[in-house]
């Protein structure tokens, strides 16, 4: 059959080209995609701002970040800056509630006063016992008698007992 077709094409070249073009035209119309119908919207020209919406996904991160820390911790009572506000060195950013720190200061002052009272009591006891001590220059070092006999000839056990 192929030999017969080839011979017919050679005898009728004009009809062969026309038939081939017709078949290609039909094939193109079957295969070609349909163009969508466009609907054009028209509006009157209005002068105004151009708004552009951009949508993206992901995490938003700052270009410059600075870690801010405090020497004390506590609840913040006042904030003097807003988000993304420029700040300068030494500027007060927030106020921390001073009650907790104030209580620690008061406790420290009370401990100092207690230690000073203990010191005064020890000094008073030392003065009281120095007046009643039989040998003022004695160094006992845990001994029962004064180790330096030239300064303290009496034995230590003769000291009066105080309450």
C-alpha positions as CSV (number, residue, x, y, z in Angstrom):
1,X,0.0,0.0,0.0
2,X,2.9,2.3,0.7
3,X,4.3,1.7,-2.8
4,X,0.9,2.6,-4.4
5,X,0.6,5.8,-2.3
6,X,4.1,6.8,-3.2
7,X,3.4,6.3,-6.9
8,X,0.1,8.3,-6.7
9,X,2.0,11.2,-4.9
10,X,4.5,11.2,-7.7
11,X,1.8,11.3,-10.4
12,X,-0.3,14.0,-8.7
13,X,2.0,16.4,-6.9
14,X,-0.4,19.3,-6.7
15,X,-3.3,17.2,-5.3
16,X,-0.8,15.6,-2.8
17,X,0.2,19.0,-1.5
18,X,-3.4,20.2,-1.2
19,X,-4.5,17.1,0.6
20,X,-1.5,17.3,3.0
21,X,-2.3,21.0,3.7
22,X,-6.0,20.2,4.3
23,X,-5.1,17.4,6.7
24,X,-2.6,19.6,8.6
25,X,-5.3,22.3,8.9
26,X,-7.8,19.9,10.4
27,X,-5.2,18.5,12.7
28,X,-4.2,22.0,13.9
29,X,-7.8,22.9,14.6
30,X,-8.3,19.8,16.7
31,X,-5.0,20.1,18.7
32,X,-4.8,23.9,19.1
33,X,-5.7,25.3,22.5
34,X,-8.7,27.6,22.7
35,X,-7.9,31.1,23.5
36,X,-9.6,32.4,26.6
37,X,-12.2,35.0,26.2
38,X,-10.9,38.2,27.7
39,X,-13.2,40.6,29.4
40,X,-11.9,44.1,29.5
41,X,-13.0,46.3,32.4
42,X,-12.8,50.1,31.9
43,X,-13.0,52.8,34.4
44,X,-12.7,56.5,34.4
45,X,-9.3,57.9,35.2
46,X,-8.9,59.1,38.8
47,X,-5.9,60.9,40.3
48,X,-4.7,59.1,43.6
49,X,-2.1,57.1,45.3
50,X,-1.0,53.8,43.9
51,X,-1.4,51.0,46.4
52,X,0.7,47.9,46.1
53,X,0.1,44.8,48.2
54,X,2.9,42.4,48.8
55,X,2.2,39.1,50.4
56,X,5.0,36.8,51.6
57,X,5.5,34.0,54.0
58,X,8.3,33.4,56.5
59,X,9.7,35.0,59.6
60,X,10.2,38.7,60.0
61,X,13.6,39.6,61.5
62,X,15.2,42.9,62.3
63,X,18.3,44.1,60.5
64,X,20.0,45.2,63.7
65,X,19.3,43.7,67.0
66,X,20.7,44.6,70.4
67,X,20.4,42.7,73.6
68,X,19.4,44.9,76.6
69,X,20.0,43.6,80.1
70,X,19.5,44.9,83.6
71,X,21.6,44.4,86.7
72,X,18.5,43.8,88.8
73,X,15.3,42.0,87.9
74,X,11.7,42.8,88.8
75,X,8.4,44.0,87.4
76,X,8.5,47.0,85.1
77,X,6.3,49.9,86.3
78,X,6.9,52.4,83.5
79,X,8.1,52.2,79.9
80,X,9.5,55.4,78.2
81,X,10.2,54.1,74.7
82,X,8.0,52.5,72.0
83,X,8.7,49.6,69.7
84,X,11.4,50.5,67.0
85,X,12.1,53.9,68.7
86,X,15.6,55.2,68.3
87,X,17.4,55.4,71.7
88,X,20.7,57.0,72.9
89,X,23.3,55.9,75.3
90,X,22.3,56.5,78.9
91,X,18.6,57.0,78.1
92,X,16.2,55.5,80.6
93,X,14.1,52.9,78.8
94,X,12.0,51.6,81.7
95,X,11.6,51.8,85.5
96,X,11.7,48.6,87.5
97,X,9.5,48.4,90.7
98,X,11.9,49.4,93.5
99,X,10.0,47.6,96.4
100,X,12.0,44.4,96.1
101,X,15.4,46.1,95.9
102,X,14.3,48.5,98.7
103,X,13.5,45.6,100.9
104,X,16.9,44.1,100.3
105,X,18.6,47.4,101.1
106,X,16.6,47.6,104.4
107,X,17.5,44.0,105.2
108,X,21.2,44.8,104.7
109,X,21.0,47.9,106.8
110,X,19.3,45.9,109.6
111,X,22.1,43.3,109.5
112,X,24.7,46.1,109.7
113,X,22.9,47.6,112.7
114,X,22.7,44.2,114.3
115,X,26.4,43.6,113.8
116,X,27.2,47.1,115.3
117,X,25.1,46.3,118.3
118,X,26.9,43.0,118.7
119,X,30.2,44.9,118.5
120,X,29.1,47.4,121.1
121,X,28.0,44.6,123.4
122,X,31.3,42.7,123.0
123,X,33.3,45.9,123.7
124,X,31.2,46.5,126.9
125,X,31.8,43.0,128.0
126,X,35.5,43.3,127.3
127,X,35.6,46.5,129.4
128,X,33.7,44.9,132.2
129,X,35.9,41.9,132.3
130,X,39.1,43.9,131.9
131,X,38.2,45.7,135.2
132,X,37.8,42.5,137.1
133,X,40.6,40.5,135.4
134,X,43.3,39.7,138.0
135,X,46.2,39.8,135.6
136,X,45.8,42.4,132.9
137,X,48.9,41.4,130.9
138,X,48.3,37.6,131.0
139,X,48.2,35.5,127.9
140,X,46.5,32.2,128.8
141,X,46.5,30.3,125.5
142,X,44.3,27.6,127.0
143,X,46.7,27.0,130.0
144,X,45.5,26.8,133.6
145,X,48.2,29.3,134.7
146,X,49.6,32.4,133.1
147,X,52.5,31.3,130.9
148,X,54.4,34.5,131.7
149,X,54.9,34.4,135.5
150,X,56.6,37.7,135.6
151,X,53.4,39.5,134.7
152,X,50.8,37.2,136.4
153,X,52.0,35.4,139.5
154,X,48.5,34.2,140.5
155,X,46.8,31.2,139.0
156,X,43.9,31.9,136.6
157,X,41.4,29.6,138.4
158,X,41.1,32.2,141.1
159,X,39.2,34.6,138.8
160,X,35.8,35.5,140.0
161,X,32.9,34.1,138.0
162,X,30.6,36.5,136.2
163,X,27.1,35.8,135.0
